[in-house]
Amino acid sequence: MARHPYRRVRAQSLELPEVGISEEANIRSMHLGSETIQSSMNLDNPSELVLSYSRAMMAWLLFVDTPGHITQIGLGGGSFARWIDAFLPETKQTVVEINPQVVNVARGLFELPFEDEDFEILVADGAEYVKTLLCGTDVLMVDGFDGEQIVDALVSEVFFQDCRRALSKNGVFVTNWWSGDKRYGRFVESLLGVFEGRVLEVPAESHGNVAVMAFQSPPKEQRLDGLKKRAEKLSEVYGLDFRRMLSDLKRVNQNNGKTFYL
């Protein structure tokens, strides 16, 4: 897939948080204007998804075959970029990050993949960028916090509509939200409306984060027995606990014990 043409059409006017770094044992973490950890890397195993929310955000692999192209909004320390480079080497990646300091720190301290035709970083407003895609990506991963809460522009109904238009025929949108946000229910309802009810929630193992997935069209496999077999295989291939993800999906999303309702 060709690189997506993009240029900024208006000046960036947001006041962006300062990037900070901390290290504890073999874990290096990125912070954005607060003590909250935004991204972490295992110095001994850089491709590992250290934070539980990042592992939950890979649950889309239960429903989608290896994608040709993934777009990420929010680079952080590059956890997804490293994991995808290591485990989905045939997949092209575009990462959109609004904060140039985040990009510079990630390039210098977080062992990002080499930037070439298969991996590109754009310093741009992700909410504006998705408007340019138009069926141009298979998976859209959104993880945009400002250090205190999720960026408002990334939870609007207009943004969700733009994201749906950006996805290919069988594409999936996945985002990281915090269940303790009093607006969480409103976000989910809005996403349900835009994606015609095809939404699943995957609780992370800790800290109240939830990976929320929305599907462009009904997934080919929605039966729990088929998904169980897929989870077994994926757990072995990728070293992530897809069995747990599927169990959590079954626990918190509507199903009749045999299939999900998508």
Secondary structure, DSSP 8 states (H G I E B T S, - for coil): ---------S--------EEEEEETTEEEEEESSSSEEEEEETT-TTS--SHHHHHTTGGGGTS---SEEEEE--TT-HHHHHHHHH-TT-EEEEEES-HHHHHHHHHHS-----BTTEEEEES-HHHHGGGTSS-EEEEEE--B-SSSB-GGGSSHHHHHHHHHHEEEEEEEEEEEETTSTTHHHHHHHHHHHTTT-EEEEE-SSTTEEEEEEESS--S--BHHHHHHHHHHHHHHH-S-HHHHHHHHHHHS-B-SSBB--
